[in-house]
Amino acid sequence: MAETDRTWPESARLVAVTLDQSSIGRPNAEVEHEREVAIFDLLERNAFALEGHDGGPYTLHLSLADDRLVFTVADVESAPIQNVTLSLSPFRRLVKDYFLICESYYQAIKTQPASKIEAIDLNRRNVHDEGSHLLLERLKGKIGVDIATARRLFTLLCALHWKG
């Protein structure tokens, strides 16, 4: 069954998301804003469930360790439930491309015509979509998420990965 077709129980959600401060580089204003918006949007609406676990809602702490993305999943009282780790290797090209396109986008909005900005933004969204689908695929069998949740988690992966 595709994650978009899945019926999500009310408890299959995140109620808190934190990022490991030691994993975060020196963010610029745009990266900080994207991170804040992604966390806000993620908490407003998400679908998140540990596969094989009946619990929820969950809290999530994201960090980077040994070239891996670490999902530390806990209950609402922060009692640890499970760590899920994903290699960052499959994401390297996408994250690099995403940052290059974002940099072009932020430069373009200062001086370029709307048509140029729209073209860059379309490319940015395409790379973001590709990263979101890859994250969805890599989480399969470990953590169930819908595509909207995967999109916001990919944004946070990028925010953690960016070292300034």
C-alpha positions as a printed Julia matrix, in Angstrom:
164×3 Matrix{Float64}:
  0.0    0.0     0.0
  1.4    3.43   -0.89
  1.98   5.8     2.01
 -0.43   8.27    0.38
 -3.18   5.62    0.47
 -2.53   4.64    4.06
 -5.08   5.45    6.76
 -3.29   7.11    9.66
 -4.61   6.78   13.23
 -4.77   9.99   15.27
 -1.85   8.8    17.43
  0.46   8.38   14.41
  1.95  11.84   14.63
  4.76  13.96   15.93
  4.09  16.4    18.74
  7.64  17.76   19.13
 10.69  17.96   16.88
 14.16  19.06   17.92
 17.42  19.27   16.03
 20.78  18.42   17.52
 22.49  21.76   18.04
 25.96  20.26   17.59
 24.9   18.96   14.16
 23.82  22.4    12.98
 26.35  24.66   11.3
 26.24  28.43   11.35
 22.91  29.02    9.62
 22.18  32.03    7.51
 18.81  33.76    7.73
 17.3   31.77    4.85
 18.33  28.37    6.27
 17.15  29.31    9.75
 13.8   30.48    8.35
 13.33  27.27    6.3
 14.14  25.17    9.37
 11.67  27.06   11.57
  8.92  26.88    8.96
  9.55  23.17    8.35
  9.27  22.38   12.07
  6.17  24.54   12.47
  4.48  22.98    9.42
  5.55  19.49   10.48
  3.95  19.9    13.89
  0.78  21.41   12.41
  0.13  18.4    10.18
  2.06  15.18    9.92
  1.73  11.42    9.68
  4.47   9.52   11.5
  4.49   5.99   12.89
  7.21   3.59   13.93
  6.69   0.38   12.01
  5.79  -2.47   14.38
  5.05  -0.1    17.27
  1.54   0.53   18.56
  2.37   3.77   20.36
  2.23   7.41   19.5
  2.12  10.29   19.47
  5.89  10.7    19.25
  8.66  13.19   19.79
 11.57  13.29   17.37
 15.16  14.41   17.76
 17.17  14.59   14.53
 20.95  14.52   14.49
 23.93  13.64   12.33
 26.44  11.05   13.51
 29.13   9.2    11.55
 27.72  10.23    8.16
 24.26   9.08    9.17
 20.96  10.79    9.85
 19.69   9.66   13.24
 15.98   9.7    14.11
 15.69   9.4    17.88
 12.04   8.61   18.45
 10.54   8.91   21.93
  7.12   9.08   23.53
  5.47  12.34   24.63
  7.34  12.21   27.93
 10.67  11.86   26.08
 11.14   8.21   27.06
 13.22   6.69   24.24
 11.5    4.17   22.0
 13.85   3.6    19.08
 16.73   5.07   17.08
 16.51   4.78   13.31
 19.63   5.6    11.31
 19.92   6.28    7.6
 23.11   6.61    5.59
 23.54  10.08    4.14
 25.33   8.72    1.07
 22.18   8.35   -1.09
 21.25  11.97   -0.26
 24.61  13.65   -0.98
 23.98  14.65   -4.58
 20.44  15.84   -3.87
 21.47  17.91   -0.85
 24.34  19.48   -2.8
 22.05  20.25   -5.75
 19.39  21.62   -3.42
 21.84  24.02   -1.77
 23.23  25.21   -5.11
 19.74  25.87   -6.44
 18.67  27.6    -3.2
 21.74  29.83   -3.37
 20.85  30.73   -6.97
 17.26  31.37   -5.94
 18.21  33.72   -3.08
 20.56  35.63   -5.39
 17.96  35.78   -8.18
 15.2   37.24   -6.02
 17.41  40.3    -5.5
 17.92  41.19   -9.15
 16.36  38.8   -11.66
 13.0   39.04  -13.45
 10.08  36.94  -12.22
 10.43  34.44  -15.09
 14.02  33.6   -14.07
 13.03  33.28  -10.4
 10.11  30.99  -11.3
 12.39  28.72  -13.37
 14.9   28.43  -10.53
 12.1   27.81   -8.02
 10.68  25.04  -10.22
 14.08  23.34  -10.25
 14.34  23.76   -6.48
 10.95  22.13   -5.96
 11.85  19.25   -8.3
 15.05  18.47   -6.38
 13.15  18.8    -3.1
 10.49  16.38   -4.37
 13.16  13.9    -5.43
 14.77  14.1    -1.98
 11.41  13.67   -0.27
 10.62  10.54   -2.26
 14.08   9.13   -1.56
 13.58   9.76    2.16
 10.17   8.09    2.02
 11.74   5.08    0.33
 14.68   4.89    2.76
 12.35   5.04    5.78
 10.14   2.24    4.44
  9.88  -0.61    6.92
 11.27   1.57    9.71
  9.12   4.68    9.98
  5.89   5.31    8.11
  5.36   8.88    6.89
  3.21  10.51    4.26
  4.75  12.56    1.46
  4.02  15.92    3.14
  5.86  14.74    6.26
  8.73  13.41    4.13
  9.01  16.82    2.43
  9.38  18.63    5.74
 11.8   16.02    7.06
 13.92  16.43    3.91
 14.05  20.17    4.57
 15.29  19.43    8.09
 17.84  16.93    6.76
 19.17  19.7     4.51
 19.22  22.19    7.37
 21.24  19.77    9.49
 23.55  18.91    6.62
 24.35  22.53    5.83
 27.57  23.5     7.62
 27.78  27.14    6.64
